[in-house]
Amino acid sequence: MNRIQPLKKNQDFQYVFKKGRATANRQFVIYVLKQGEQSYARVGLSVSRKIGNAVTRNRIKRYIREGLRHYENRFSTGIDCVIIARKPTSELTYWETLRNFRHILKKSDLLNMDKDDLI
């Protein structure tokens, strides 16, 4: 089983918004809710229409999913998490998006990073 599963249902999103702890930087907001004995993490993505057209929104979601895949082995389990992209994200390159995504994951205590990580 994968360590990261998708969070899909609207009621699950709303529950995380109400009960979860929010952490933000300039590009992302992350809501995190601990789920106890869950052996995996569930992650939902939210990219508003305000950010841009469908092509831009899908590109941002691809970048975030790739960041999740990249950090999957270091990602905390037993949580539900909603990641919201903010407007400045639409102007970032892939590498800038990964760097800012890593920053918000570390800030919200979702990653266990080693000193030798370069990305």
Long-range contacts (C-beta under 8 A, 24 or more apart in sequence): 1-39, 1-40, 2-40, 2-72, 3-40, 3-41, 3-72, 3-73, 3-75, 3-77, 4-40, 4-41, 4-42, 4-43, 4-68, 4-72, 4-75, 5-40, 5-41, 5-42, 5-43, 6-42, 6-43, 6-44, 7-42, 7-43, 7-44, 7-80, 7-81, 7-82, 8-44, 12-42, 12-44, 12-80, 13-44, 13-46, 13-82, 15-80, 16-44, 16-80, 16-81, 16-82, 17-82, 20-80, 20-81, 20-82, 21-108, 23-104, 23-107, 23-108, 24-104, 25-100, 25-103, 25-104, 25-107, 26-86, 26-88, 26-100, 27-85, 27-86, 27-88, 27-89, 27-92, 27-97, 27-100, 27-101, 27-104, 28-83, 28-84, 28-85, 28-86, 28-89, 28-100, 28-101, 28-104, 29-83, 29-84, 29-86, 30-81, 30-82, 30-83, 30-84, 30-104, 30-105, 30-108, 30-110, 31-81, 31-82, 31-84, 32-79, 32-80, 32-81, 32-108, 32-110, 33-79, 33-80, 33-81, 34-78, 34-79, 35-78, 35-79, 35-80, 36-78, 37-78, 38-77, 38-78, 38-79, 39-77, 39-78, 40-77, 41-75, 41-76, 41-77, 41-78, 41-79, 41-80, 41-81, 42-79, 42-80, 42-81, 43-68, 43-80, 43-81, 43-82, 43-83, 44-80, 44-81, 44-82, 44-83, 45-82, 45-83, 45-85, 46-82, 46-83, 46-84, 46-85, 47-84, 47-85, 47-89, 48-84, 48-85, 50-87, 51-85, 51-86, 51-87, 51-89, 51-90, 52-90, 56-90, 60-85, 60-89, 60-90, 60-97, 61-85, 63-94, 63-97, 63-98, 63-101, 64-97, 64-101, 66-94, 66-98, 67-97, 67-98, 67-101, 67-102, 70-98, 70-119, 71-102, 71-105, 71-111, 74-111, 74-112, 74-113, 75-105, 75-110, 75-111, 76-109, 76-110, 76-111, 76-112, 79-110, 81-110, 95-119
